[in-house]
Amino acid sequence: MVNLSRLEEIKDLRTVWPHEALDFTPWLSQDDNIALLADAVGLDITVNETESSVRDFNVDIFASETGTDRKIIIENQLEDTNHDHLGKLITYAAGKSANVIIWVVKHAREEHKAAIEWLNNHTDDKIGFFLCEIKLYRIGTSEPAIKFEVIEKPNDWTKEVKKNESANETQQRRYDYWVAFQDYAFQNVKFTKEFKRRKPSMDHWMNYSIGSSECYISVSQIRNRGEINVALYIPDSKQLYRTLLEQKEDIERTAGISLSWYELPERKASKVIIERVAEFENCNKWNEQFDWIINVMVKMKKAFKKYL
């Protein structure tokens, strides 16, 4: 017979983090720990600042979505939700012009679940509110393990965004392509392990984190040339580009693909790119294109990540 231990929940969070600002917020802001919250809410989060000023107040964590310009605020509470923190959450969101608002708490009271649900139902699809409970567990005398449990989230976060009636024809076609790509890609186990689902947009690009705040993978539809491309995009670090360029031979050998390298000296950004022909108007060809994108993205992440 196998001896099984009992899973025990640690009810008092302060046995692990005695002080919210001095203990929990610094812990959560570390890369490995913010990644746990990021996985729970389905976003790629890069921490910009802790105790970030909002006039006379401070938001616990000010962050951004990796690869986009969306701003994120995270407010922590090692107790049950209350009206005071709900008011602070909205104040901080306004002060930081936040797109994503995450409230991390010990326990969500019913009236505050309803409030977050109401906010999600009465704001546009560019704004999202998340309410997450902190759960701590141990088995026997093991070290505590944390789980973030999402209690409330935007209704459309894991669904297709409603079609925008004001979109022009090109924007709508881009959007439809991204929706189809994500639906297809996230049925692929290898892809799902490496990347997180993004909200489809009407832009010609979609960005995906590879675990670094200095770069990300960008997929682009170039409709006027009938091309799709996948690129490692480095927004603002020529030093990183040159470091990677020194490893060009090993990177391309690991990826098994030939890449085009562009330092773009007249710009802050640099990129490493591969492209192929794409028939955007022929939906029957989309899955073939999606397979190529998935394959390239997975290979590029593996090849570049060891040098980041």
N, C-alpha and C positions, 0 to 999 in steps of 0.2 A: 504493500500500500504506500502511496505517496503522501508524505506529510505536507499539508497545506496550511499556510498562515492566514490570519484574518486581516483584511484591509480595514484600517482604522482611520477615520477622518479626524483631523486636528481642528477643533472648533475655534480655539483662541488663536487667531493669527498673530497676536502680539508675543506669543512665545517664540516665534521665529523672527518677526520684525517688531521690536519694541516701540519704535517711533516711525510714524508715517513718512515724514519729510527726511529724517536723518538715516533711516534704515531701508524702508521699502522703495522709495523713489530712486535712490542711488542703485539699489539692487536691480530694479526693473529696467533702468536705463542702460545697463550693460548689454552688449550685443547678443550674447547667448540667451539672455532672459527676455529681451524685447522681442526676440525671434519667436518665443513661445506664445506671446500675445499676438504677434503678427500672424502666426499660423492659425490661431483661433478665429480671428476676424477675417482672414483671407486677404490680407494686405501685406505689402513689403514696406516695412517701417524703418526709417533712418532717424535716429535721435539727433536733434539739432542743439537742444539746450534743456537743462533742468532748472526748475524754479525760475522760469522765464517771465520777465516783467510784463504786466498788463496794467500800465499806469500805477496805481497804488497797491496792486495785488500781484501775485505770482501764480502762474499755472504750473502744475507739477512737472509736466513734460511737454515740450514743444518739439514737434517732429515733422517729417515730410514723407510722402510716399516716394519710395525709391524709383527714379526714372521719370517722375512727373513733377509738376509744380504744385500738387495738391498739399495743402497744409493740414497737419493733424495736431490736435491737443488731446492730452491724456490727463485726466483728473483722478487721483487715487483716494480711496476711503477705506480704512481698515475696520469700518463699522457698518451698520445698516445705513442705507440711503436716507437722506433727509432733505428738506426743502432748501436749507442753506447751500448745500453742495450743488443742488440742481440749479439754483440761481447763479452760483459761481460759474458753473459749466457754460451757461448761456452767455454770461458776461465775458468770459474768456474767449469763447468762440467768436463773439462779435469783435473783441479787441484784437484778435489775431487773424481775423478774416479766414477762419478755419473752414475747410471743406469736410473734414472728418472729425467727429467728436466722440471720444471713447471715455466712458465712465467705468472705472474699475473699483469694485466694492466687495465687502464681505458678504452682504446679503441685500438683495433688491426687494424693497417693499412693493406691494401690489400697486399703490397709487403712483409710484415712480416708474414702474414698468409701463403703466398706462400713459404716463406723461411722455416717456421716450417714444412709445408707439405713436402717440398723437403727433409729436414733432416730426417723426419720419413720414407720417401720412400727410402732413401739411407743409412740407418744404419740398423744393424741387429736387430732381435727381442728381444735382451737383452736390447736395448736402446729405451727409449720412450720420446718424447717431447710433452708437453701440453702447449697450449696457452689459457688463461682464462681471460675473461673480468669481472670486478667488477661492479655489478649493485646495486644501492641503491634506495629503494622505501619507501614512506610513504603514509598512508591513513589519510587525514585530518591533524590533529595535532599530530598524533601518532609518536612514536619513529621510527627512520629509521630502515629498514630491509634490509639485504644484500642477494644477490644471486650471486653465481659464475657461469658464463655461459661459458661452454667449447666451444671454437671456432675451435681449431685444436687439434687432438689427434692421437696417433698411429693407423694405419689402423686395426691392429689385436687385439686391446685392449679388445674389447668385443666379439671377434670372436675366432674361433679355430686357434691356432698357426699352421703354415704350418708344415707338417711332415718333420722331419730332416732326410735327406738321409743318414747321417753318424750314425744314431742311431742303436744300436743292437736290437735284437728281444725283449729282456726283457724290455729295455727302451721304445720301441714302444708300447708294451702292457700296461705298466704303464701309458703312455701318453693317450692312447685310453680310458683307464678306467677313468682317471680324466676328460677328455673331456665329456664323457658320464655322469659322476656323476654331473658335473656342469650344463650341459644342463637339467638334470632331477631336480636337487635340486632347481634351480632358477625359476622353475615353482611352487614351494611351497611357499605360501604367508608367512607363519610363518618363514620359513628359510630366505627368502629374507629380512624380517624386521630385522633379527638378524645378518646376515653376508653379506659381500661384495664378489663379484665375483673375483676370482684370475686367473692369467694366468696359464693354465695347464702346467705341466712340466713333465720331464722324471724321476724325482726323485721318490722314493717310498713313499714320504710323501707330504701332502699339509697342510699349516698352515693358521689358521684363527684368526683374532684379536677378543678379547672379551672386548676391551676397557681399557686394562691395558698394560703398557710398561713392566711389570714384568713377564707376562705369556701370553700364547695363547693356543688355541685348535689345536691339530695336529691330522690329520687322516693319517694312514699308511697302505700300502699294504705289508703284509708279505707273499710273494708268496711261499717261500720255505716251509712254514708251513701251507699254505692255510688259513691264518687268515687276518682279517681286524681289526684294533683297532682305538679307539678314546681316546685321552689323553689330560689332562690339563698339558702342559709342562711348567716348571719353569726353565729357563736357568741358573739363577745365583742368587738365593735367598733362602737359607735354612731357613731363618727366616719366609718368606712367607709360605713356605711349612709347617713349624711347626705350624704357626698360623691357617692355613687351617685344619691341622690334628686335632687340638683341637676342630674343629667344624665338624668333620667327621660324627657324627651321624645325625646332622641337615642337612648337605649337601646331604647325601645319602637319607635321608627321603624326602627332597625337590625334588631331582632328580627322586626319585622312582626307583633307580638302585643301585646295589652293585658295588663298585669300588675297585680296587687294588691300594694300596698306596706304593710308592717306594721313599725313601729319597735319595738313591744312594750315600752313604757317601763317596765313593771313587771318586766321580765326583762333579763338580759344580752344575750340573742340578739335578732336582727332577721331578717326574711325578706321576699323578694319572690317572689310565687307566682302560678301559674296552675293551674286545675283543670278537670276535665271528668267527666262521668258515665262510670261503668265497670260493665259487667256481669261481675263476677268469676266467677260460677257458670256462665257460658256460654263454654266454651273456644273456640267458633267465632268469638267476638267478640274474642279476645285479640290476634290479629295487627293488627287495626284499632287497638286501644288501644296496642299496641307501636309502631306507625308514628307515632302522635301523640306518644308519649313521646320517641322518637328525634328527631323533627323539632323538638320544643320544646327538648330538651336541646342540640342542635347550635346552634340559633338563639340560645339564651340565653348559651351560652359565648361565641359570637362577639360578641354585643352587650355583655356585661359585661367581657370580658377586656381590652379597650382601656383601661379605667379602673382596672385592678387593678395 
